[in-house]
Amino acid sequence: MIGIGCLAPLVLFVAGAFAGYLAMGSPGVTWGAGIGFLAGLAVLGLAGWVVGRIKRK
């Protein structure tokens, strides 16, 4: 599960950059990539938290 979560920042970085470009053009790439990367880090943190909770039980 963490292995999948480790790829989330990379995948969401690229997806965010693409979505930002479609929404706002060239300036949107930076914003979309940043938001996508942060969302990926949140997914990774959530996956780590879930795995930690599962391991305790």
Number of C-alpha atoms within 10 A of each C-alpha: 10 16 10 10 18 17 15 20 22 16 14 23 24 17 18 25 23 19 19 22 18 13 13 12 11 13 12 18 22 16 17 24 24 19 19 25 22 17 17 22 20 15 20 21 15 14 18 17 13 13 13 11 10 9 8 6 5
